[in-house]
């Protein structure tokens, strides 16, 4: 497979993406206890405004994946994301793992999240990221059936590609791959089980990933959670990453919907 040639003479792409799970990150684990849930609230009330500020100053358009439950409980957060020029994509209802669901239930949740996000964001979402990055046997078919443009879930490549599934109108679903190593949760999420990692070495790893993926002409698809990356010690890492990305020559900083549209054309 040849690498898509990137727009504006760029040699690679980079996306800053944020999963605004808020309280659903914990609700999906069966948690109802107030202190644990309040960590999710932190992501919306403290972290999100600072992240949006940073992106505005850096002039970086980003992609936010928002569970329907979060959009309904925090409508102003969705408004602020859209006002900042960012994309809103689907991410379940209450962050349920679709691999645990029957196809009919999964489709019902997908339709509900499309309906809620279209209403709140004023535009129909075109991207899907599965909660906890687990797909069912039906997920890709459902995405194609409901005319999604892209999935951002698989971990098999450094570059976008086309899934074999097609929509009723014949369009193929674009995959924009991700990786756990580009996600903040494996390093910093605290569930009482194991210690959190210090931010410095994690930042070093992310910088090296960005440089390495750029070198091979791929997409560095960072996946952050406002409640995790928004703590000041991690936010400093995010700021540094943003600065590094902006200083990297010929790197296209784009929303995933723009990357998907370009990849579809380049791979056709
Ligand atoms: Zn999530």
Boltz pocket constraint, residues with backbone or C-beta under 6 A from the ligand:
constraints:
  - pocket:
      binder: B
      contacts: [[A, 19], [A, 21], [A, 91], [A, 95], [A, 130], [A, 131], [A, 132]]
      max_distance: 6.0
